[in-house]
Amino acid sequence: MANANQQPQLKPDDADPRIRCFERLVDDEAFDRSLTALMGRLQEKTRQTFVSEHNVLRMNHGSNWVHSARDPEPDTTMHSISAEWTIPFKDIADNDLSLIGRTIFPISEEMDRQFAQNMYGVVGAAAQKVGNVVDAKTAGSFAQSMLEMFRKLELGVDRDGNVSMPQIHVGPELYARLSEEMSKVPPELSAEIERVKAEKIKEALDREAERKGKFKRAVG
């Protein structure tokens, strides 16, 4: 005789309240893995726009970087990036496979936007801390602000011994008139910018030579 108070035992597939799109759990898990891997590749492509793959560090635990030999950084904590979306049930019932692309890419774009916002926020805070900020209005012109920017820069050298030149990231409005502004730079200011740039390149190479000189070379 069955016990009327006895609760039915849920099977593993029934214990998960999420709506499943596949009859077999293994297929559902395979789809999740594939989707996660695709999102990871899309995000990696965006990350490489800002950060070289050689300069990527990964945390095994914790929520921020700590370096005992350095002063506290302005912001080294982990930032969460998230996005949410709505999937119409009708598209699922109609077996509309284009729903995958129409869903994934807007999510990726939203996460790209948040990643860029975090990157510019961290870089901006670091620049503010050391005084590497140039106000174009105070400088008087685009050319003068470019010259002031180069004067504040300290260039680095990559793994191949080449000097890494700075990148310019601008908003859509300035990007549209950047070529025009560049064409208006007076010859004397352009020459001064080139002189300062050459000076900064030499300083970077001298620092790298000094750094390498501190290491002993193996004699074979």
FENDAUR-V768725 format. One record per pair of residues at least 12 apart in sequence whose ideal C-beta (glycine too) atoms are under 6 Angstrom apart, sorted by the first residue. I is the first residue (numbers start at 0). J is the second residue. Records with the same first field share a line. If there is no record, write none. Layout:
I: J + J
//
This chain:
12: 24
41: 107
45: 111
49: 118
62: 76 + 77
63: 75 + 76
73: 124 + 125 + 128
74: 121 + 124
78: 117
80: 110 + 113 + 114
82: 106 + 109 + 110
84: 102 + 106
131: 151
133: 147 + 148
141: 180
142: 184 + 188
145: 192
146: 191 + 192
149: 192 + 195 + 196
150: 195
152: 199
154: 199 + 203
156: 203 + 207
162: 200 + 203
//
